[in-house]
Amino acid sequence: MKLNYSTEALTERQRPEYWNEVVCKHCVLADSTIESPRKFIGKYAAKSIDEIEISRMSSPRHVWEREATHMRKDSNEAFLLTLMESGIGHLSQSGRSTQVNNGDIALYDAERQFTYDLTPESVLLLRIPRKQLLYRAPLAERYTAVRFTPDKPITGLLASMLREAASANFTEDLPAGVQKQFAASLLDLLAATIQVQMAGCDPEADERERRLQRVKQYIESQLDDPLLTVGRIASALNMSERTLTRLFAHSGSTPMRWVWQRRLEAAYCALKEGRARQVTVAAFRNGFNDVAHFSRLFKLSYGHSPKDLLSRPRR
């Protein structure tokens, strides 16, 4: 899918409405406020790489605002990410606010209100399926309206990959299966960038958080084991079951609830990204030994069966 929008040929009166109705609603339902309609020449080009949409936008200053009324009309299950190639912005969400300068990457959440004041000579914008990012980076919501600055090598690597993705003609150059792999790799790199950001500036990254992350890493490596229990996890990590339970209680969960949640998320992404071509494969690879039970839990969590997800047409 390729789309191109421009206000260049429109009258001064038409430009604000066009930008709001076509561009903002195409990306995510929001209102735009344009500083000077007479001078507003905005350009927006979008294309898809599997389930990710990547766009390049240039325009004079304008402000995007997503409010509760927009979310009631449009439950957009996506994260949005910008790479400011040239220009400036100011992003606010969830009580956080940050300046976005040349080379900075910023993440924001379509399921929450935000304000983004933009003057982009050139900005790359990604719309990312929410579940696929949260599977890789469960704490991504903590890092909206936070600058990922280009002084960290991994941020520079992510920026380079984003630029390549924006420039490449995936429809002609790569088959659908390879596009899917590329999109998954891009999400993996974004998740790694978030992990580096967590290690560098998260005020909650105390000893308890580090211990919890160690436990979660062990669980991730054992998701395919249907016999995984609290006792086995605690024994492998040389801690008591009580200590293990307390670690998860601080985040409002339990060890086994977190295990089953991660198994479902892993199975969802395996089916969505084409790494599992059968429901039974997705179930057994992620620790389920009863396919009917897996299908019931999957439908309860995602609103449709794994078979329905698998049968959806692929791009």
C-alpha positions as a Markdown table, in Angstrom:
| # | Residue | x | y | z |
|---|---|---|---|---|
| 1 | Met | 0.0 | 0.0 | 0.0 |
| 2 | Lys | 1.4 | 3.4 | -1.0 |
| 3 | Leu | -0.4 | 6.7 | -0.2 |
| 4 | Asn | 0.6 | 10.3 | -1.0 |
| 5 | Tyr | -1.1 | 13.4 | 0.3 |
| 6 | Ser | -0.3 | 17.1 | -0.2 |
| 7 | Thr | -2.0 | 20.4 | 0.6 |
| 8 | Glu | 0.0 | 22.2 | -2.1 |
| 9 | Ala | -2.8 | 22.4 | -4.7 |
| 10 | Leu | -5.5 | 23.4 | -2.2 |
| 11 | Thr | -6.8 | 26.8 | -1.3 |
| 12 | Glu | -6.0 | 28.3 | 2.1 |
| 13 | Arg | -9.5 | 27.5 | 3.4 |
| 14 | Gln | -9.2 | 23.8 | 2.3 |
| 15 | Arg | -5.8 | 23.1 | 3.8 |
| 16 | Pro | -6.7 | 22.7 | 7.5 |
| 17 | Glu | -9.7 | 20.5 | 6.9 |
| 18 | Tyr | -7.8 | 18.3 | 4.4 |
| 19 | Trp | -4.9 | 17.8 | 6.7 |
| 20 | Asn | -7.1 | 17.0 | 9.7 |
| 21 | Glu | -9.6 | 14.8 | 7.8 |
| 22 | Val | -7.2 | 12.9 | 5.5 |
| 23 | Val | -3.7 | 12.9 | 7.1 |
| 24 | Cys | -4.5 | 12.9 | 10.9 |
| 25 | Lys | -7.4 | 10.4 | 10.5 |
| 26 | His | -5.3 | 8.2 | 8.3 |
| 27 | Cys | -2.5 | 7.9 | 10.9 |
| 28 | Val | -4.6 | 8.1 | 14.1 |
| 29 | Leu | -7.8 | 9.9 | 14.9 |
| 30 | Ala | -6.8 | 13.3 | 16.3 |
| 31 | Asp | -7.4 | 17.0 | 15.8 |
| 32 | Ser | -4.7 | 19.2 | 14.2 |
| 33 | Thr | -4.3 | 22.9 | 14.8 |
| 34 | Ile | -2.5 | 24.8 | 12.1 |
| 35 | Glu | -0.6 | 28.0 | 13.0 |
| 36 | Ser | -0.8 | 29.6 | 9.5 |
| 37 | Pro | -3.1 | 28.0 | 6.9 |
| 38 | Arg | -2.0 | 30.3 | 4.1 |
| 39 | Lys | 1.6 | 29.1 | 4.4 |
| 40 | Phe | 0.7 | 25.5 | 5.2 |
| 41 | Ile | 2.2 | 23.2 | 2.6 |
| 42 | Gly | 2.1 | 19.8 | 4.1 |
| 43 | Lys | 3.2 | 16.5 | 2.5 |
| 44 | Tyr | 2.6 | 13.0 | 3.8 |
| 45 | Ala | 3.6 | 9.7 | 2.1 |
| 46 | Ala | 2.8 | 6.3 | 3.6 |
| 47 | Lys | 3.5 | 2.7 | 2.9 |
| 48 | Ser | 3.2 | -0.6 | 4.6 |
| 49 | Ile | 5.8 | -3.2 | 5.6 |
| 50 | Asp | 3.7 | -6.1 | 6.7 |
| 51 | Glu | 1.7 | -4.9 | 9.7 |
| 52 | Ile | 3.8 | -1.8 | 10.2 |
| 53 | Glu | 3.0 | 1.5 | 8.4 |
| 54 | Ile | 5.9 | 3.9 | 7.8 |
| 55 | Ser | 5.4 | 7.4 | 6.6 |
| 56 | Arg | 7.5 | 10.5 | 5.9 |
| 57 | Met | 6.0 | 13.9 | 6.6 |
| 58 | Ser | 7.0 | 17.5 | 6.1 |
| 59 | Ser | 5.1 | 20.6 | 7.0 |
| 60 | Pro | 5.1 | 23.9 | 8.8 |
| 61 | Arg | 4.2 | 24.0 | 12.5 |
| 62 | His | 1.0 | 22.3 | 13.6 |
| 63 | Val | -0.3 | 20.5 | 16.7 |
| 64 | Trp | -1.8 | 17.0 | 17.0 |
| 65 | Glu | -4.1 | 16.4 | 19.9 |
| 66 | Arg | -5.7 | 13.1 | 20.7 |
| 67 | Glu | -8.4 | 13.3 | 23.4 |
| 68 | Ala | -10.8 | 11.0 | 25.1 |
| 69 | Thr | -13.5 | 11.7 | 22.5 |
| 70 | His | -11.2 | 10.4 | 19.7 |
| 71 | Met | -10.4 | 7.2 | 21.6 |
| 72 | Arg | -14.1 | 6.5 | 22.1 |
| 73 | Lys | -14.6 | 6.7 | 18.3 |
| 74 | Asp | -11.4 | 5.0 | 17.3 |
| 75 | Ser | -9.8 | 2.3 | 19.6 |
| 76 | Asn | -6.5 | 2.4 | 17.7 |
| 77 | Glu | -4.4 | -0.5 | 19.1 |
| 78 | Ala | -1.1 | 1.0 | 18.1 |
| 79 | Phe | 2.0 | 2.6 | 19.2 |
| 80 | Leu | 3.4 | 5.5 | 17.2 |
| 81 | Leu | 7.0 | 6.4 | 16.8 |
| 82 | Thr | 8.8 | 9.3 | 15.2 |
| 83 | Leu | 12.3 | 9.9 | 14.0 |
| 84 | Met | 12.9 | 13.6 | 13.6 |
| 85 | Glu | 15.2 | 13.8 | 10.6 |
| 86 | Ser | 15.1 | 17.5 | 10.5 |
| 87 | Gly | 12.9 | 19.8 | 12.6 |
| 88 | Ile | 11.7 | 20.1 | 16.1 |
| 89 | Gly | 8.8 | 18.8 | 18.2 |
| 90 | His | 7.4 | 18.7 | 21.7 |
| 91 | Leu | 5.5 | 15.6 | 22.8 |
| 92 | Ser | 3.4 | 15.2 | 26.0 |
| 93 | Gln | 1.7 | 12.0 | 27.2 |
| 94 | Ser | 1.0 | 10.3 | 30.6 |
| 95 | Gly | 2.3 | 13.2 | 32.6 |
| 96 | Arg | 5.6 | 13.2 | 30.7 |
| 97 | Ser | 6.8 | 15.9 | 28.3 |
| 98 | Thr | 9.9 | 16.0 | 26.1 |
| 99 | Gln | 11.5 | 18.1 | 23.4 |
| 100 | Val | 12.2 | 16.1 | 20.2 |
| 101 | Asn | 15.2 | 17.4 | 18.2 |
| 102 | Asn | 17.1 | 16.3 | 15.1 |
| 103 | Gly | 18.0 | 12.7 | 15.3 |
| 104 | Asp | 15.8 | 12.0 | 18.3 |
| 105 | Ile | 13.3 | 9.1 | 18.4 |
| 106 | Ala | 10.1 | 9.3 | 20.4 |
| 107 | Leu | 7.4 | 6.8 | 21.2 |
| 108 | Tyr | 3.7 | 7.5 | 22.0 |
| 109 | Asp | 0.6 | 5.5 | 22.6 |
| 110 | Ala | -2.6 | 5.7 | 20.5 |
| 111 | Glu | -4.6 | 4.3 | 23.5 |
| 112 | Arg | -3.8 | 7.3 | 25.6 |
| 113 | Gln | -4.3 | 11.1 | 25.1 |
| 114 | Phe | -1.3 | 13.0 | 23.7 |
| 115 | Thr | -0.3 | 16.3 | 22.4 |
| 116 | Tyr | 2.4 | 16.6 | 19.8 |
| 117 | Asp | 3.5 | 20.1 | 18.7 |
| 118 | Leu | 5.5 | 19.6 | 15.4 |
| 119 | Thr | 7.5 | 21.6 | 13.1 |
| 120 | Pro | 8.9 | 18.9 | 10.9 |
| 121 | Glu | 11.1 | 19.6 | 7.8 |
| 122 | Ser | 11.2 | 15.8 | 7.6 |
| 123 | Val | 10.0 | 13.3 | 10.1 |
| 124 | Leu | 9.5 | 9.5 | 9.8 |
| 125 | Leu | 6.4 | 8.2 | 11.5 |
| 126 | Leu | 5.7 | 4.5 | 12.3 |
| 127 | Arg | 2.4 | 3.0 | 13.3 |
| 128 | Ile | 3.2 | -0.3 | 15.2 |
| 129 | Pro | 0.7 | -3.0 | 16.2 |
| 130 | Arg | 0.4 | -2.6 | 20.0 |
| 131 | Lys | 0.4 | -6.3 | 20.9 |
| 132 | Gln | 3.5 | -7.1 | 18.8 |
| 133 | Leu | 5.6 | -4.4 | 20.6 |
| 134 | Leu | 4.3 | -5.2 | 24.1 |
| 135 | Tyr | 5.2 | -8.9 | 23.5 |
| 136 | Arg | 8.8 | -7.8 | 22.9 |
| 137 | Ala | 8.9 | -4.8 | 25.4 |
| 138 | Pro | 6.2 | -5.3 | 28.1 |
| 139 | Leu | 7.2 | -2.0 | 29.7 |
| 140 | Ala | 7.0 | 0.1 | 26.5 |
| 141 | Glu | 4.1 | 2.2 | 28.0 |
| 142 | Arg | 6.6 | 3.6 | 30.6 |
| 143 | Tyr | 8.7 | 5.1 | 27.8 |
| 144 | Thr | 6.2 | 7.2 | 25.9 |
| 145 | Ala | 7.1 | 10.9 | 25.6 |
| 146 | Val | 10.7 | 10.0 | 26.4 |
| 147 | Arg | 13.6 | 11.0 | 24.1 |
| 148 | Phe | 15.7 | 8.2 | 22.6 |
| 149 | Thr | 18.8 | 10.3 | 21.7 |
| 150 | Pro | 21.2 | 9.5 | 18.9 |
| 151 | Asp | 24.3 | 9.5 | 21.2 |
| 152 | Lys | 23.6 | 5.9 | 22.1 |
| 153 | Pro | 24.8 | 3.4 | 19.4 |
| 154 | Ile | 21.7 | 1.3 | 19.5 |
| 155 | Thr | 19.5 | 4.4 | 18.9 |
| 156 | Gly | 21.7 | 5.2 | 15.9 |
| 157 | Leu | 21.3 | 1.7 | 14.6 |
| 158 | Leu | 17.5 | 1.9 | 14.9 |
| 159 | Ala | 17.5 | 5.3 | 13.1 |
| 160 | Ser | 19.5 | 3.8 | 10.2 |
| 161 | Met | 17.1 | 0.9 | 9.9 |
| 162 | Leu | 14.1 | 3.2 | 9.9 |
| 163 | Arg | 15.6 | 5.3 | 7.1 |
| 164 | Glu | 16.4 | 2.2 | 5.1 |
| 165 | Ala | 12.8 | 1.0 | 5.6 |
| 166 | Ala | 11.4 | 4.4 | 4.5 |
| 167 | Ser | 13.6 | 4.4 | 1.3 |
| 168 | Ala | 13.2 | 0.8 | 0.2 |
| 169 | Asn | 10.6 | -0.4 | -2.2 |
| 170 | Phe | 9.5 | -3.5 | -0.3 |
| 171 | Thr | 6.6 | -4.3 | -2.6 |
| 172 | Glu | 8.9 | -4.8 | -5.6 |
| 173 | Asp | 12.2 | -5.8 | -3.9 |
| 174 | Leu | 11.1 | -8.3 | -1.2 |
| 175 | Pro | 8.5 | -11.1 | -1.1 |
| 176 | Ala | 5.8 | -11.0 | 1.6 |
| 177 | Gly | 7.6 | -13.5 | 3.8 |
| 178 | Val | 10.8 | -11.5 | 3.9 |
| 179 | Gln | 8.8 | -8.3 | 4.5 |
| 180 | Lys | 7.4 | -10.0 | 7.6 |
| 181 | Gln | 10.8 | -11.0 | 8.8 |
| 182 | Phe | 12.1 | -7.4 | 8.3 |
| 183 | Ala | 9.2 | -6.0 | 10.2 |
| 184 | Ala | 9.8 | -8.4 | 13.1 |
| 185 | Ser | 13.5 | -7.5 | 13.1 |
| 186 | Leu | 12.6 | -3.8 | 13.2 |
| 187 | Leu | 10.4 | -4.4 | 16.3 |
| 188 | Asp | 13.1 | -6.5 | 17.9 |
| 189 | Leu | 15.6 | -3.6 | 17.5 |
| 190 | Leu | 13.1 | -1.1 | 18.9 |
| 191 | Ala | 12.5 | -3.4 | 21.9 |
| 192 | Ala | 16.3 | -3.6 | 22.5 |
| 193 | Thr | 16.5 | 0.2 | 22.3 |
| 194 | Ile | 13.8 | 0.4 | 25.0 |
| 195 | Gln | 15.7 | -2.0 | 27.2 |
| 196 | Val | 18.8 | 0.2 | 26.9 |
| 197 | Gln | 16.8 | 3.2 | 27.8 |
| 198 | Met | 15.4 | 1.3 | 30.9 |
| 199 | Ala | 18.9 | 0.5 | 32.1 |
| 200 | Gly | 20.0 | 4.1 | 31.7 |
| 201 | Cys | 17.3 | 6.2 | 33.2 |
| 202 | Asp | 14.5 | 4.2 | 34.9 |
| 203 | Pro | 14.2 | 5.5 | 38.5 |
| 204 | Glu | 12.5 | 2.2 | 39.5 |
| 205 | Ala | 15.4 | 0.0 | 38.3 |
| 206 | Asp | 16.4 | -0.9 | 41.9 |
| 207 | Glu | 17.5 | -4.3 | 43.2 |
| 208 | Arg | 14.0 | -5.7 | 43.3 |
| 209 | Glu | 13.4 | -4.7 | 39.6 |
| 210 | Arg | 16.7 | -6.2 | 38.6 |
| 211 | Arg | 15.8 | -9.5 | 40.3 |
| 212 | Leu | 12.4 | -9.5 | 38.7 |
| 213 | Gln | 13.9 | -9.0 | 35.3 |
| 214 | Arg | 16.2 | -11.9 | 35.9 |
| 215 | Val | 13.2 | -14.1 | 36.8 |
| 216 | Lys | 11.3 | -13.0 | 33.7 |
| 217 | Gln | 14.3 | -13.7 | 31.4 |
| 218 | Tyr | 14.5 | -17.2 | 32.8 |
| 219 | Ile | 10.7 | -17.7 | 32.3 |
| 220 | Glu | 11.1 | -16.5 | 28.7 |
| 221 | Ser | 13.7 | -19.1 | 28.1 |
| 222 | Gln | 11.4 | -21.9 | 29.4 |
| 223 | Leu | 8.0 | -20.9 | 27.9 |
| 224 | Asp | 7.9 | -24.1 | 25.8 |
| 225 | Asp | 8.0 | -26.3 | 29.0 |
| 226 | Pro | 4.5 | -27.3 | 29.9 |
| 227 | Leu | 5.7 | -28.5 | 33.3 |
| 228 | Leu | 7.0 | -25.1 | 34.4 |
| 229 | Thr | 5.8 | -24.3 | 37.9 |
| 230 | Val | 6.5 | -21.7 | 40.6 |
| 231 | Gly | 8.5 | -24.3 | 42.5 |
| 232 | Arg | 10.7 | -25.0 | 39.5 |
| 233 | Ile | 11.3 | -21.4 | 38.7 |
| 234 | Ala | 12.2 | -20.6 | 42.3 |
| 235 | Ser | 14.5 | -23.6 | 42.5 |
| 236 | Ala | 16.3 | -22.7 | 39.3 |
| 237 | Leu | 17.0 | -19.2 | 40.5 |
| 238 | Asn | 17.9 | -20.1 | 44.1 |
| 239 | Met | 15.1 | -18.2 | 45.8 |
| 240 | Ser | 12.0 | -19.2 | 47.8 |
| 241 | Glu | 8.6 | -19.5 | 46.3 |
| 242 | Arg | 7.4 | -16.8 | 48.8 |
| 243 | Thr | 10.1 | -14.4 | 47.5 |
| 244 | Leu | 9.2 | -15.1 | 43.9 |
| 245 | Thr | 5.6 | -14.4 | 44.6 |
| 246 | Arg | 6.4 | -11.2 | 46.3 |
| 247 | Leu | 8.4 | -10.0 | 43.4 |
| 248 | Phe | 5.4 | -10.3 | 41.1 |
| 249 | Ala | 3.0 | -9.0 | 43.6 |
| 250 | His | 4.6 | -5.5 | 43.4 |
| 251 | Ser | 3.6 | -5.3 | 39.7 |
| 252 | Gly | 0.1 | -6.6 | 40.4 |
| 253 | Ser | 0.6 | -10.1 | 39.1 |
| 254 | Thr | 1.6 | -13.6 | 40.1 |
| 255 | Pro | 4.4 | -15.8 | 38.6 |
| 256 | Met | 2.0 | -18.2 | 36.8 |
| 257 | Arg | -0.3 | -15.5 | 35.6 |
| 258 | Trp | 2.6 | -13.8 | 34.0 |
| 259 | Val | 3.8 | -17.2 | 32.5 |
| 260 | Trp | 0.4 | -17.8 | 30.8 |
| 261 | Gln | 0.2 | -14.2 | 29.6 |
| 262 | Arg | 3.6 | -14.4 | 28.0 |
| 263 | Arg | 2.7 | -17.8 | 26.4 |
| 264 | Leu | -0.4 | -16.3 | 24.9 |
| 265 | Glu | 1.5 | -13.3 | 23.6 |
| 266 | Ala | 4.3 | -15.4 | 22.1 |
| 267 | Ala | 1.7 | -17.6 | 20.4 |
| 268 | Tyr | -0.1 | -14.6 | 19.1 |
| 269 | Cys | 3.0 | -13.1 | 17.6 |
| 270 | Ala | 4.1 | -16.4 | 16.1 |
| 271 | Leu | 0.8 | -16.7 | 14.3 |
| 272 | Lys | 0.7 | -13.0 | 13.3 |
| 273 | Glu | 4.2 | -12.9 | 12.0 |
| 274 | Gly | 4.1 | -16.2 | 10.1 |
| 275 | Arg | 6.5 | -18.1 | 12.4 |
| 276 | Ala | 3.8 | -20.7 | 13.1 |
| 277 | Arg | 1.6 | -21.9 | 10.3 |
| 278 | Gln | -0.6 | -24.1 | 12.4 |
| 279 | Val | -2.5 | -23.5 | 15.6 |
| 280 | Thr | -1.1 | -26.7 | 17.2 |
| 281 | Val | 2.4 | -25.6 | 16.5 |
| 282 | Ala | 1.9 | -22.2 | 18.1 |
| 283 | Ala | 0.3 | -23.9 | 21.1 |
| 284 | Phe | 2.9 | -26.6 | 21.7 |
| 285 | Arg | 5.9 | -24.4 | 21.1 |
| 286 | Asn | 4.7 | -22.1 | 23.9 |
| 287 | Gly | 3.9 | -24.6 | 26.6 |
| 288 | Phe | 0.3 | -25.5 | 26.0 |
| 289 | Asn | -0.4 | -29.2 | 25.8 |
| 290 | Asp | -4.2 | -28.8 | 25.2 |
| 291 | Val | -5.1 | -27.1 | 22.0 |
| 292 | Ala | -8.8 | -26.6 | 22.9 |
| 293 | His | -7.8 | -24.9 | 26.2 |
| 294 | Phe | -5.3 | -22.8 | 24.3 |
| 295 | Ser | -7.9 | -21.7 | 21.8 |
| 296 | Arg | -10.4 | -20.8 | 24.6 |
| 297 | Leu | -7.8 | -18.6 | 26.4 |
| 298 | Phe | -6.7 | -17.0 | 23.2 |
| 299 | Lys | -10.2 | -16.0 | 22.2 |
| 300 | Leu | -10.9 | -14.7 | 25.7 |
| 301 | Ser | -7.7 | -12.5 | 25.5 |
| 302 | Tyr | -7.9 | -11.3 | 21.9 |
| 303 | Gly | -11.6 | -11.5 | 20.9 |
| 304 | His | -11.1 | -14.1 | 18.1 |
| 305 | Ser | -9.7 | -17.6 | 17.8 |
| 306 | Pro | -6.2 | -18.4 | 16.8 |
| 307 | Lys | -7.6 | -20.1 | 13.7 |
| 308 | Asp | -9.3 | -16.8 | 12.7 |
| 309 | Leu | -6.0 | -15.0 | 13.1 |
| 310 | Leu | -4.2 | -17.6 | 11.0 |
| 311 | Ser | -6.8 | -17.4 | 8.2 |
| 312 | Arg | -6.6 | -13.6 | 7.8 |
| 313 | Pro | -5.1 | -12.6 | 4.4 |
| 314 | Arg | -1.5 | -11.7 | 4.6 |
| 315 | Arg | 0.0 | -8.6 | 2.9 |
